[in-house]
């Protein structure tokens, strides 16, 4: 990771308030940060501190009231809905704490969903899916459905699915929130490994201090303000 490289993710002055003018609920206030290419950044803070709002703004799932976001040289905050859809399809992927797997599909089919949406040729799709399931340690579980997998295994499938389209940026919102400590450490160790093997830049929101040692850098968010 080069310290002189342009940031893969650059946020400047992000402010986001929900609610109404009469009853505003501030979520972020003048938040700025840079994430270098290939860096794994942990964003730590208590529930309600603004972590999810920050990730949603970085990924174009929400728009700030003020401020800008650039991802891989593209100004996210200037994109229309079509541009945002393209960004989320080709550049950014997400991992959520709720896994979000389709219950009727096998592990392999879930991982392959983004590639189907991109109309990737079958042989190429199957090869990529097999590689990713092997990467997350689930090559022997390809034909199992989510209900047949443990929580940790389901999260590994979700990570493999997020990597299917070879994104430049991975945003993970409390990816260990529904897992016990030991399983959570395994998932975070996996994220650390895929950042290195896939060359992905990752921003991981967590409230679990035990997991922070695996990150390249940690920033704290408190009452909507980013420190570090």
C-alpha positions as CSV (number, residue, x, y, z in Angstrom):
1,X,0.0,0.0,0.0
2,X,1.6,3.2,-1.1
3,X,1.2,6.3,1.1
4,X,1.6,8.5,-1.9
5,X,-1.2,7.0,-4.0
6,X,-4.4,8.9,-4.5
7,X,-7.1,7.7,-2.1
8,X,-9.4,5.0,-3.4
9,X,-12.1,6.6,-1.2
10,X,-12.2,10.3,-0.3
11,X,-14.9,11.9,1.7
12,X,-15.0,15.6,2.4
13,X,-17.3,17.5,4.8
14,X,-20.1,14.9,4.9
15,X,-23.2,16.0,6.7
16,X,-26.5,14.1,6.9
17,X,-29.5,14.9,9.0
18,X,-32.7,12.9,9.1
19,X,-36.1,13.7,10.5
20,X,-37.8,17.1,10.0
21,X,-36.8,20.7,10.3
22,X,-38.8,20.8,13.5
23,X,-37.3,17.6,14.9
24,X,-33.9,17.0,13.2
25,X,-31.9,13.9,13.9
26,X,-28.2,14.6,13.0
27,X,-26.4,11.4,11.8
28,X,-23.1,12.9,10.4
29,X,-21.5,16.3,10.8
30,X,-18.7,17.5,8.6
31,X,-17.1,14.1,8.4
32,X,-14.0,13.6,6.2
33,X,-11.7,10.7,5.6
34,X,-9.4,9.1,3.0
35,X,-8.9,5.4,2.4
36,X,-5.8,4.3,0.5
37,X,-5.9,1.7,-2.3
38,X,-5.6,-1.8,-0.7
39,X,-6.2,-0.5,2.8
40,X,-8.5,-2.2,5.3
41,X,-10.0,0.6,7.4
42,X,-12.1,-0.1,10.5
43,X,-14.7,2.4,11.6
44,X,-15.5,1.9,15.2
45,X,-18.3,3.4,17.3
46,X,-21.3,2.6,19.4
47,X,-24.7,1.8,17.9
48,X,-26.2,5.0,16.6
49,X,-22.9,6.8,16.3
50,X,-23.2,7.2,12.5
51,X,-21.3,4.3,11.1
52,X,-24.0,3.0,8.9
53,X,-24.8,6.4,7.6
54,X,-21.2,6.9,6.7
55,X,-21.0,3.6,4.8
56,X,-24.3,4.4,3.0
57,X,-22.9,7.7,1.8
58,X,-19.6,6.3,0.7
59,X,-21.4,3.6,-1.3
60,X,-24.0,5.9,-2.8
61,X,-26.9,4.2,-1.0
62,X,-27.8,7.6,0.5
63,X,-27.0,11.2,-0.4
64,X,-25.4,13.8,2.0
65,X,-27.0,17.1,2.8
66,X,-23.5,18.6,2.3
67,X,-20.1,17.3,1.3
68,X,-18.6,15.1,-1.4
69,X,-17.5,11.5,-1.9
70,X,-15.1,10.3,-4.5
71,X,-14.5,6.5,-5.2
72,X,-11.8,5.4,-7.6
73,X,-11.8,8.9,-9.1
74,X,-15.5,9.1,-9.6
75,X,-17.5,11.8,-7.7
76,X,-20.3,9.6,-6.2
77,X,-22.3,12.6,-5.0
78,X,-22.6,13.9,-8.6
79,X,-24.0,10.7,-10.1
80,X,-27.6,10.2,-11.2
81,X,-29.4,7.0,-10.4
82,X,-28.1,5.2,-13.5
83,X,-24.6,6.2,-12.6
84,X,-25.0,5.0,-9.0
85,X,-26.4,1.7,-10.2
86,X,-23.3,1.2,-12.4
87,X,-21.0,2.2,-9.6
88,X,-22.6,-0.4,-7.3
89,X,-22.5,-3.0,-9.9
90,X,-18.9,-2.6,-11.1
91,X,-16.9,-0.8,-8.3
92,X,-18.5,-1.2,-4.9
93,X,-19.8,-4.2,-3.1
94,X,-21.5,-4.6,0.3
95,X,-21.5,-7.1,3.2
96,X,-24.2,-6.7,5.8
97,X,-24.6,-8.3,9.2
98,X,-27.9,-9.9,8.1
99,X,-26.1,-11.9,5.4
100,X,-28.9,-11.3,2.8
101,X,-28.7,-14.7,1.1
102,X,-31.5,-16.0,-1.1
103,X,-32.9,-19.0,0.8
104,X,-34.0,-20.9,-2.2
105,X,-30.5,-20.8,-3.8
106,X,-27.5,-22.9,-3.0
107,X,-24.3,-21.3,-1.8
108,X,-22.8,-21.4,-5.3
109,X,-26.0,-19.9,-6.8
110,X,-26.0,-17.1,-4.2
111,X,-22.4,-16.3,-5.0
112,X,-23.2,-16.3,-8.7
113,X,-26.1,-13.9,-8.6
114,X,-24.0,-10.7,-9.3
115,X,-22.4,-12.5,-12.3
116,X,-25.8,-13.5,-13.6
117,X,-26.9,-9.9,-13.5
118,X,-23.8,-9.0,-15.5
119,X,-24.6,-11.8,-18.0
120,X,-21.2,-13.3,-17.4
121,X,-20.7,-16.4,-19.6
122,X,-21.6,-19.6,-17.8
123,X,-18.2,-21.2,-17.9
124,X,-16.5,-18.0,-16.6
125,X,-19.2,-17.6,-13.9
126,X,-18.8,-21.2,-12.6
127,X,-15.0,-20.8,-12.5
128,X,-15.2,-17.6,-10.6
129,X,-17.8,-19.0,-8.1
130,X,-15.7,-22.1,-7.5
131,X,-12.6,-19.9,-6.9
132,X,-14.4,-17.7,-4.4
133,X,-16.0,-20.5,-2.5
134,X,-12.5,-22.1,-2.2
135,X,-11.1,-18.7,-1.1
136,X,-13.7,-18.5,1.8
137,X,-13.2,-22.1,2.8
138,X,-16.6,-23.4,1.6
139,X,-15.7,-25.4,-1.5
140,X,-17.3,-28.5,0.0
141,X,-20.6,-26.6,0.8
142,X,-21.4,-25.3,-2.7
143,X,-24.6,-27.2,-3.0
144,X,-26.0,-26.4,0.5
145,X,-28.7,-23.8,1.0
146,X,-28.4,-21.1,3.7
147,X,-30.6,-22.9,6.2
148,X,-28.1,-25.8,6.1
149,X,-25.2,-23.5,6.9
150,X,-24.0,-21.9,10.2
151,X,-24.1,-18.2,10.7
152,X,-20.4,-17.9,10.1
153,X,-20.7,-20.0,6.9
154,X,-23.5,-17.8,5.7
155,X,-21.4,-14.7,6.2
156,X,-18.6,-16.3,4.3
157,X,-21.0,-17.0,1.4
158,X,-22.0,-13.3,1.6
159,X,-18.4,-12.2,1.4
160,X,-17.8,-14.5,-1.6
161,X,-20.9,-13.0,-3.3
162,X,-19.7,-9.5,-2.6
163,X,-16.4,-10.3,-4.3
164,X,-17.9,-12.0,-7.3
165,X,-17.8,-9.0,-9.6
166,X,-14.2,-8.1,-8.6
167,X,-15.1,-4.8,-6.9
168,X,-12.5,-2.2,-6.1
169,X,-14.1,-1.3,-2.8
170,X,-15.8,-3.5,-0.2
171,X,-18.1,-1.9,2.4
172,X,-18.9,-4.1,5.4
173,X,-21.5,-2.9,7.9
174,X,-21.1,-4.8,11.2
175,X,-20.3,-8.0,9.4
176,X,-19.8,-9.9,12.7
177,X,-22.8,-8.4,14.5
178,X,-24.8,-11.6,14.6
179,X,-21.8,-13.9,15.2
180,X,-20.1,-15.1,18.4
181,X,-16.7,-13.7,19.1
182,X,-14.7,-16.7,17.8
183,X,-16.7,-16.9,14.6
184,X,-16.5,-13.1,14.2
185,X,-12.7,-13.2,14.5
186,X,-12.7,-15.9,11.7
187,X,-14.8,-13.7,9.5
188,X,-12.6,-10.7,10.1
189,X,-9.5,-12.7,9.4
190,X,-11.1,-13.8,6.2
191,X,-11.8,-10.2,5.2
192,X,-8.2,-9.4,6.0
193,X,-7.1,-12.2,3.7
194,X,-9.4,-11.3,0.8
195,X,-8.3,-7.7,1.0
196,X,-4.8,-8.9,0.3
197,X,-5.6,-11.7,-2.2
198,X,-8.1,-9.7,-4.2
199,X,-6.5,-6.3,-3.9
200,X,-9.7,-4.8,-2.5
201,X,-10.0,-1.6,-0.5
202,X,-12.2,-2.3,2.5
203,X,-14.1,-0.1,5.0
204,X,-15.5,-2.2,7.9
205,X,-17.9,-0.7,10.4
206,X,-17.8,-2.4,13.8
207,X,-18.4,-1.8,17.5
208,X,-16.2,-4.8,18.5
209,X,-12.8,-3.6,19.7
210,X,-11.5,-7.2,19.7
211,X,-11.5,-7.1,15.9
212,X,-9.7,-3.9,15.3
213,X,-6.2,-5.4,15.4
214,X,-6.8,-6.9,12.0
215,X,-7.3,-3.5,10.3
216,X,-4.6,-1.4,8.8
217,X,-6.0,1.7,10.5
218,X,-8.9,2.6,12.8
219,X,-11.0,5.7,12.9
220,X,-13.6,6.4,15.6
221,X,-17.0,7.9,15.0
222,X,-18.9,9.5,17.8
223,X,-22.1,11.5,17.6
224,X,-21.7,11.8,13.9
225,X,-18.1,13.1,14.0
226,X,-15.1,11.2,12.6
227,X,-11.8,11.3,14.6
228,X,-8.7,9.8,13.1
